[in-house]
């Protein structure tokens, strides 16, 4: 089963061709960092306009790399939410047109589900049930995955997601956009024990997360006399250590409640070096398999969308005439535009 994936939920214009949910024949992604850098963040109107300009070329590029014709695909998979409404509309409209013209099945995929299925790419399917730690710019969630269509959020951020905290702290440190990867590089040269920033403790019995207090603590520290004399490398490393400690603590708490066959790390922050090292160390110590996608599949990409469509199959198939973009799409599978 060969699927063309389309992902335009935010600021990356991405397409991919994936066979049987795992074998990536081509993956194309064009980021818009240069367009948004001078604003210090994503401008939705610019993002949607760039998707309009780039998406057709990205589809053609993926087909050329895979040496395939559009008529050879067995279906079209597209992100229909959550995300920026203007960006989503571009991808959804294009996918609907392709599916209708080619008379191929259309699959509407939740962007967050896609991140979880990124762990399936170029490897064997994980055993169920597994725990997914999904950390990105807009979402931080702990998810129990019983099957491709049965997932439950066990804990979620109450305010800033981990990626947001990274970007905002990077801005406080004067780092260029996008700040998360820059902070990670800076932290690698610092001492993670130099400054004791707070770790969020959830309410009893929950696995929820919070990073706004940590971000605020860093800001107040940098405004203090000690902070003005502190090395940026040490501040970055200490901030990063606090984020990683909180995330690994939630994984450990989830496994204390129930056994899982594996733990999957996904989302843009999954590319963070300290988080990857900490999860691998925890999993090795506890005899748990840790699955971490390669960097190109951690960030937004279309291969993960095609993978999710393949594994969710009938639960994700939709009607090209009625599918609509939903910026607030619920995490649970729904009957949106069902064929």
C-alpha positions as CSV (number, residue, x, y, z in Angstrom):
1,X,0.0,0.0,0.0
2,X,1.7,3.2,-1.2
3,X,0.5,6.5,0.3
4,X,1.3,10.1,-0.5
5,X,1.5,12.0,2.7
6,X,0.9,15.8,3.0
7,X,1.7,17.8,6.1
8,X,1.1,21.6,6.4
9,X,-0.1,22.0,10.0
10,X,2.3,24.8,10.9
11,X,5.3,26.2,9.0
12,X,6.9,23.2,7.3
13,X,5.6,22.2,3.8
14,X,6.1,18.5,3.7
15,X,5.3,15.6,1.4
16,X,6.3,11.9,1.4
17,X,5.8,8.6,-0.3
18,X,5.6,5.7,2.2
19,X,4.9,2.0,1.4
20,X,3.1,-0.2,4.0
21,X,3.4,2.4,6.7
22,X,7.1,1.9,7.3
23,X,9.2,2.1,4.1
24,X,10.0,5.7,3.2
25,X,10.6,6.0,-0.5
26,X,10.9,9.8,-0.5
27,X,10.4,12.6,2.1
28,X,10.5,16.2,1.3
29,X,10.3,19.1,3.8
30,X,10.8,22.8,3.2
31,X,11.0,24.9,6.4
32,X,10.2,28.6,6.5
33,X,12.6,29.6,9.2
34,X,14.1,32.4,7.1
35,X,10.7,34.0,6.5
36,X,9.8,34.0,10.2
37,X,13.2,34.6,11.9
38,X,12.9,38.4,11.9
39,X,9.7,38.2,13.8
40,X,11.0,35.8,16.4
41,X,8.2,33.3,15.8
42,X,5.8,32.0,13.3
43,X,3.5,34.4,11.5
44,X,0.4,32.4,10.4
45,X,-0.4,34.5,7.3
46,X,3.2,34.1,6.0
47,X,3.1,30.4,6.8
48,X,-0.1,29.8,4.8
49,X,1.1,31.8,1.8
50,X,4.3,29.9,1.7
51,X,2.4,26.6,1.7
52,X,0.4,27.8,-1.3
53,X,3.7,28.6,-3.1
54,X,5.6,25.4,-2.2
55,X,3.2,22.5,-1.9
56,X,2.7,21.6,-5.6
57,X,6.5,21.6,-6.1
58,X,7.0,19.5,-2.9
59,X,4.5,16.8,-4.2
60,X,6.4,16.8,-7.6
61,X,9.7,16.6,-5.8
62,X,8.7,13.6,-3.7
63,X,7.4,11.7,-6.8
64,X,10.6,12.5,-8.7
65,X,12.8,11.2,-5.8
66,X,10.8,8.0,-5.6
67,X,10.7,7.7,-9.4
68,X,6.9,7.2,-9.3
69,X,3.9,8.7,-11.1
70,X,1.1,10.3,-9.2
71,X,-1.3,7.6,-10.6
72,X,0.7,4.9,-8.9
73,X,-0.2,5.9,-5.3
74,X,-2.9,4.0,-3.6
75,X,-4.2,6.8,-1.5
76,X,-3.6,10.3,-0.1
77,X,-3.0,11.0,3.6
78,X,-3.2,14.6,4.9
79,X,-3.0,16.3,8.3
80,X,-6.4,17.8,9.0
81,X,-5.7,19.2,12.5
82,X,-4.7,20.4,15.0
83,X,-2.6,23.3,13.8
84,X,-2.8,26.8,12.2
85,X,-6.1,27.0,10.3
86,X,-4.6,28.8,7.3
87,X,-1.8,26.3,6.9
88,X,-4.1,23.3,7.4
89,X,-6.6,24.5,4.8
90,X,-3.8,24.6,2.1
91,X,-2.9,20.9,2.7
92,X,-6.4,19.7,3.1
93,X,-7.7,21.4,0.0
94,X,-4.8,20.1,-2.1
95,X,-5.3,16.5,-0.8
96,X,-9.0,16.6,-1.4
97,X,-8.5,17.7,-5.0
98,X,-5.9,15.0,-5.6
99,X,-8.0,12.2,-4.1
100,X,-11.1,13.3,-6.0
101,X,-9.3,13.7,-9.3
102,X,-7.4,10.4,-9.0
103,X,-10.4,8.6,-7.5
104,X,-8.1,7.4,-4.7
105,X,-9.0,7.0,-1.0
106,X,-8.4,10.0,1.3
107,X,-7.2,9.6,4.9
108,X,-7.5,12.5,7.4
109,X,-4.8,12.2,10.0
110,X,-4.4,13.9,13.4
111,X,-1.1,15.6,13.5
112,X,-0.3,14.3,17.0
113,X,-1.1,10.8,16.0
114,X,1.4,11.3,13.2
115,X,4.2,12.1,15.6
116,X,3.6,8.8,17.5
117,X,3.7,6.8,14.3
118,X,7.0,8.4,13.3
119,X,8.6,5.7,15.5
120,X,7.3,3.1,13.0
121,X,9.3,4.5,10.1
122,X,12.1,2.4,8.7
123,X,11.8,-0.2,11.5
124,X,9.5,-2.9,12.8
125,X,6.2,-2.0,14.3
126,X,6.6,-1.7,18.1
127,X,4.8,-4.1,20.4
128,X,1.6,-2.9,22.2
129,X,0.8,-1.5,24.6
130,X,3.5,1.2,24.6
131,X,3.9,4.5,26.2
132,X,4.4,7.6,24.0
133,X,6.1,10.7,25.3
134,X,5.0,13.4,22.8
135,X,6.9,16.6,23.2
136,X,6.7,19.4,20.6
137,X,6.4,23.2,20.3
138,X,2.7,23.2,21.1
139,X,2.1,19.9,22.9
140,X,3.5,17.9,25.7
141,X,1.6,14.7,26.4
142,X,2.0,11.3,28.0
143,X,0.0,8.8,26.0
144,X,-0.9,5.1,26.5
145,X,-1.1,3.4,23.0
146,X,-3.1,0.2,23.1
147,X,-3.3,-0.1,19.3
148,X,-3.2,2.2,16.3
149,X,-6.7,3.3,17.0
150,X,-6.9,3.1,20.8
151,X,-4.9,5.8,22.5
152,X,-5.4,7.6,25.8
153,X,-3.8,10.8,27.1
154,X,-2.6,10.1,30.6
155,X,-1.0,13.5,31.2
156,X,-0.7,16.8,29.4
157,X,0.8,20.2,29.9
158,X,-1.3,22.7,31.9
159,X,0.4,25.7,30.3
160,X,3.5,26.0,28.2
161,X,4.6,22.9,26.3
162,X,8.2,21.9,26.5
163,X,9.0,23.3,23.1
164,X,7.4,26.6,24.0
165,X,9.5,26.8,27.1
166,X,12.6,26.1,25.1
167,X,11.8,28.8,22.5
168,X,10.9,31.4,25.2
169,X,14.0,30.7,27.3
170,X,16.2,30.8,24.2
171,X,14.8,34.3,23.5
172,X,15.7,35.3,27.0
173,X,19.2,34.2,26.4
174,X,19.4,36.1,23.1
175,X,19.6,33.1,20.9
176,X,18.4,33.2,17.3
177,X,15.1,31.7,16.0
178,X,14.3,28.8,16.1
179,X,15.5,28.8,19.6
180,X,15.1,25.2,20.8
181,X,18.0,23.6,18.7
182,X,20.2,26.6,19.5
183,X,19.6,26.2,23.3
184,X,20.4,22.5,23.0
185,X,23.7,23.3,21.4
186,X,24.5,26.0,23.9
187,X,23.6,23.7,26.8
188,X,26.1,21.1,25.6
189,X,28.9,23.5,26.7
190,X,27.4,24.2,30.1
191,X,27.1,22.8,33.6
192,X,23.6,21.3,34.2
193,X,24.2,21.6,38.0
194,X,25.2,25.2,38.0
195,X,21.7,26.6,38.8
196,X,18.8,24.9,40.7
197,X,15.8,25.7,38.6
198,X,12.4,24.3,39.8
199,X,10.9,21.0,38.7
200,X,7.1,20.8,38.4
201,X,5.4,18.3,40.6
202,X,2.0,17.1,39.5
203,X,-1.0,16.7,41.6
204,X,-1.2,13.3,43.3
205,X,-2.4,10.6,40.9
206,X,-1.8,12.7,37.7
207,X,0.9,12.8,35.1
208,X,0.3,16.4,34.0
209,X,3.1,18.7,33.1
210,X,3.9,22.4,33.5
211,X,6.8,24.5,32.2
212,X,5.6,28.1,32.6
213,X,7.0,28.3,36.2
214,X,10.4,27.1,35.0
215,X,10.5,29.6,32.2
216,X,9.5,32.4,34.6
217,X,12.2,31.3,37.1
218,X,14.9,31.6,34.4
219,X,13.7,35.1,33.5
220,X,13.8,36.3,37.2
221,X,17.2,34.7,37.6
222,X,18.6,36.4,34.5
223,X,17.3,39.8,35.8
224,X,19.1,39.3,39.2
225,X,22.7,40.3,39.9
226,X,23.8,36.6,40.0
227,X,22.0,36.0,36.7
228,X,23.7,38.9,35.0
229,X,27.1,37.4,35.9
230,X,26.1,33.8,35.0
231,X,27.4,32.0,32.0
232,X,24.7,31.6,29.3
233,X,26.0,28.0,28.8
234,X,25.3,27.1,32.4
235,X,21.9,28.7,32.4
236,X,20.9,26.8,29.3
237,X,22.2,23.5,30.6
238,X,20.5,24.0,34.0
239,X,17.2,24.9,32.3
240,X,17.5,21.9,30.0
241,X,18.2,19.6,32.9
242,X,15.0,20.7,34.6
243,X,12.9,20.0,31.5
244,X,14.5,16.6,31.0
245,X,14.1,15.7,34.7
246,X,10.3,16.5,34.6
247,X,9.8,14.5,31.4
248,X,11.7,11.4,32.6
249,X,9.9,11.5,35.9
250,X,6.6,11.3,34.1
251,X,7.7,8.3,32.1
252,X,8.9,6.6,35.3
253,X,5.6,7.4,37.0
254,X,3.6,6.0,34.1
255,X,5.6,2.7,34.2
256,X,5.0,2.6,38.0
257,X,1.3,2.5,37.3
258,X,1.4,-0.1,34.5
259,X,3.8,-2.1,32.4
260,X,4.4,-1.3,28.8
261,X,6.2,-3.1,26.0
262,X,8.2,0.0,25.1
263,X,8.5,3.8,25.4
264,X,8.3,6.0,22.3
265,X,9.7,9.5,22.2
266,X,8.3,11.7,19.5
267,X,7.7,15.3,18.5
268,X,10.1,18.1,17.7
269,X,11.7,18.2,21.2
270,X,12.5,14.4,20.7
271,X,15.5,15.6,18.7
272,X,17.0,17.1,21.8
273,X,20.3,15.5,22.7
274,X,19.9,15.6,26.5
275,X,16.4,14.2,26.4
276,X,17.4,11.3,24.1
277,X,20.4,10.5,26.3
278,X,18.3,10.6,29.5
279,X,15.5,8.4,28.1
280,X,18.0,5.8,26.7
281,X,19.8,5.7,30.1
282,X,16.5,5.3,32.0
283,X,15.3,2.6,29.5
284,X,18.5,0.6,29.7
285,X,18.5,0.8,33.5
286,X,14.9,-0.5,33.6
287,X,15.1,-3.0,30.8
288,X,12.6,-1.1,28.6
289,X,12.9,-0.7,24.9
290,X,13.2,3.0,23.9
291,X,12.2,4.0,20.3
292,X,13.3,7.4,19.1
293,X,12.8,8.4,15.5
294,X,15.7,9.8,13.5
295,X,15.9,13.6,13.6
296,X,14.2,14.1,10.3
297,X,11.1,12.3,11.6
298,X,11.0,14.0,15.0
299,X,10.1,17.4,13.5
300,X,7.0,17.9,11.4
301,X,7.1,15.6,8.3
302,X,4.7,13.9,5.9
303,X,6.1,10.4,6.2
304,X,4.6,10.1,9.7
305,X,1.3,11.2,8.4
306,X,1.3,8.5,5.7
307,X,2.4,6.0,8.4
308,X,-0.5,6.9,10.7
309,X,-3.0,6.6,7.8
310,X,-1.7,3.2,6.9
311,X,-2.0,1.8,10.5
312,X,-5.3,3.5,11.2
313,X,-6.8,2.5,7.9
314,X,-10.6,2.5,8.0
315,X,-10.7,4.7,11.1
316,X,-8.9,7.4,9.2
317,X,-10.6,7.2,5.8
318,X,-12.7,10.3,5.0
319,X,-14.9,11.7,2.2
320,X,-13.0,14.1,-0.1
321,X,-16.2,16.2,-0.4
322,X,-16.7,16.7,3.3
323,X,-13.3,16.7,5.0
324,X,-12.5,20.0,6.6
325,X,-9.5,21.4,8.4
326,X,-9.9,21.6,12.2
327,X,-7.3,23.7,14.1
328,X,-8.6,22.3,17.4
329,X,-9.1,18.7,16.4
330,X,-9.6,16.3,19.3
331,X,-6.9,13.8,20.0
332,X,-9.4,10.9,19.9
333,X,-10.5,9.4,16.6
334,X,-13.7,10.9,15.3
335,X,-16.1,10.6,12.5
336,X,-15.0,13.8,10.8
337,X,-15.8,13.7,7.1
338,X,-16.0,9.9,7.3
339,X,-16.3,8.2,3.9
